[in-house]
Amino acid sequence: MPQSQQLTIEQAISLAEKAARQGNVAAARQLYSAVLQHQPNHPIATQELRKLQQELPHHQSVLAQTTNPSQDQINALINLYSSGQMTKVAQVCRKLLRTYPQSLTVLNILGAVLPRQGQLQQAVQVFDQIIELKPDYTEIYSNRGVALKELGQLEAAVDSYNKAIELNPDYAQAYSNRGNALKELGQLAAAVASYNRAIQLKPSLAEAYSNRGVALKELGQLAAAVASYDQAIELQSDYAQAYYNRGVALAES
């Protein structure tokens, strides 16, 4: 699993934009507000927060106040996350959820932290809570699929990726992730097809080229595998695993 890392302003903006697209207006508003605490004149955060505040009906604003912690509490949580204090973040999230059990903002942060601590089953439970609150939250189905795959529950992972793709047929990362699970299930042709769709949607997705190369090699298509590794390396020149896999395929050619 990836190690702890700081949440940059750009990442916070990206998370806010995703939250807004998913209809999670409260989370988006809180993230933009947190950015503005660090950079008070940030143009994107200022513009998008103003837009969200204008669009948010009064009754939704009141609801957000009752289902989410205060802005100061969210800011403190984001600061802990940014400083890499994952254990503390998880503790604070759980404490806040005792008061705000329906806070998608807090649940999202907890769902991001738990896999980094190796607590995959707990992460799946959190993702299930989010889905119960917001059944059309596309990205969460893909995140749940990643955790399920790490747990070895490959068919359940594929089902979760399929749901993400059903909700968003252009979700490149979900296709790539589904390809990984299908590959481990031994469904190599289906895995290649899933990688192909991911690449079609996002041609810069280096990992999809590299993982497609693995599936192609296992299918005995060595020349195609080498070509796929070459494309991964062209996109990401320091992609060590792609170089290694290419070397193995070339040795077998």
N, C-alpha and C positions, 0 to 999 in steps of 0.2 A: 504494500500500500504506500501511497506517497507520504513523504514526511511533512511535518509542520512547516508552513511557510507564511510569510507576511501577506496580508490582504492589501494590495495596492489600491490607490484611488481608481485606477482603470478597472481593476477587478470589481470594486464596489459598484462602479457605474454599470458594468456589464451585468452584475447580479440584479441591480435595480431595474435595468431594461428588461431582463428576462422575467422578473416578477411582474412588471407592468404588462408584458405580453401575455402572461398566464392569467391575468386578471387579479393578481394579488396586490391590489393598490396600496394596502396598508404597509406591506413589506417594502414596496418600491419607495413610498414616501419616507419611511424611516431610513432607508439606505441613502437616499439623496440628502436627507437632513444630516446624516452622519458625515457624508463627504463635505458638506458645507461647513461643518464644525472645524474641519481641518483646512479647507480652502474656501473661505467665505464667498469668494467671487467666482467660483468655478462655473463657467458658462453653461455647460450641459446640465449639471445638477440644478442650477438656478432655474433654467428654462423648463426642464421637465417637472420639477417640483411645483412650479407655478401652474403648469398645465394640469397636473393631477389634482391640485387643490381646487382649481376652477371647475373640474369635471366631477368631483366627488360630491354627491348629494349629502345633505346635512345628516340624514338618518344613518348613512354609511359611515360618516365621520364619527358619530357618537358610538356606533357599533365597534369601530376600530379602536376607540379609546377604551372600551370595556373588554375587548378580547386580546389586546396587546399591551405589553409593558409600556412604561413611559419612554419618551425619546431618550432621556438621560440613561435609563437602564439599558436600552438597546445600544446606545453609544458605548457604554462601559463594556458591554458584551463584545462588541466589534473590536474595541481596543484590546481586550484580552486575546481575541482570536488573532489579531494582527501581530501581537507580540509572541505568538506561538505557545501560549499557555493552554494547551488543549484539555488537560485534566481539569483545570479551573473552569474553563469554558463549559465543559460538560456538567460540572457541579452547579454552576450558576443557571444553566439552561433548565436543569431538573428542578431547581428551586423555583424559578419563575413559572414553570409549567404547573406547579401546584396551585398557583393563583390564576394563571392564564392558560388553561389546558388546550385552548383552541387557537393559540397564537402560531400562525404559520411561520412567522418570522423566526421565533425561537425554535420551533420544530425543525425548520430548514437548517439552522445553524447546528443544532444537535446532530441532525442527520449527516452533516458534512464532517463533523468531528469524530463520531463513533468509528467509522471505518479506519480512520488514521490511528486509532487506538487498538485496532484488531477486534473490536466489538461488533462483528458483522451481524450476528443474529439480532442484537439490540437495534442496530441500524435499520434492519428490515422492518422491525416492529414500529420504529419511528416513521419510516416511509409509508407503512400501512396506515398509520394515524393521519398522515398528511393526505393520503388518497381518500380516506374516509371523509375528511373535511372538504377536500377539493378533488373530486373524481376525474376532472379533466386536466390535472397538473402533469403535463406531458413529461417534463424532465425528470420528475420523481420516479416514474415507471422505469426509465432508463437507469437511474441511479440505483433503484432497487434491484434491477437486473444485474448490475455489476456486483453488488453485495451477494446476491444469490449464487452467482457464478463462482465467486471466491469461496463460498460455502460448499461448492460441489453440487449444488442443486441446479443442474444445467437445463433441464427441461422447464423448470419454473422460471429460470432466467430468460429463456427464449420467449416464454409466454409474456413476461413483463416487457421485454423489448418489443414484442409484437403489438402490445397495447400502446406503447409509446408511438410506434409507427402508425398505428390506426388513427391516433389522435393527430399526428403530424406526419404525413407521408413524405415530407422533405427533411426529416430529422436524420442527417448524415451520421452523426455519432451513434445513434441507436442502431442503424444498419451495421456499422462497423463493429459495435459491441455484440450484436446478434451473431455476426460472423464468427467472432471468437468462441462463443458458446457452441455454435453449430460445429465448428472445427473440432472442439473437444469431444463432442458427441459422435464424431466420426462421419458427420454428414458433410463431406468435403465439397461436393458440387454445390450444395445449398449455401455453404459458407462462402465459396467464391462468388456466387451470385449476389450474396448480401454485401460483400466487400465491393463488388463492381458497382452496386447501386450507391454505396457510400461515396465512392470515388467520383461517380457521375455527379452527385449532388455537391461534393466538396473536393475538387481536384487537388487541393493542398493538404489533404489528410494523410500525412506520411505513414502513420501507423497502419492505415488500411492497406496501403501498397505492401508493406513489409509482411503483415499477417496474411495477406492474400498469397504472397510468395510462399509462405509456409504450407498453406493448403495446396497450392499448385505443385509444390515439391512432393508432398505426400500422395498426390494423384499421379506422380511420375512425369509431370510436365515440367522438366528441368529448365528448358530454355525459357519458357514463359515465367517460371519462378525467378530466374536470374534477371529477366527484364523487369519484373515487378520490384525486386530488391533495388535495381538500378534507379527506378523512379523514386523509391523511398529515399535513397541516398542523395539524389539530385535535389529533392525538397529539403532534406535535413542532412547536411554534410557530416555531422558528428553522430550519426545514428549507428552506434557501435553494433547493436544486435543485427541490424540489416547487413552490415559488412560481414559479420560472422556467418549469418545464414547464407549470404551469397557465396562466401568461400566454400561452405559445405556443399551447396548445390553445384558449384563449378567443379569441385573435386569428384563428384559423382557423375558428371556429364561425360 
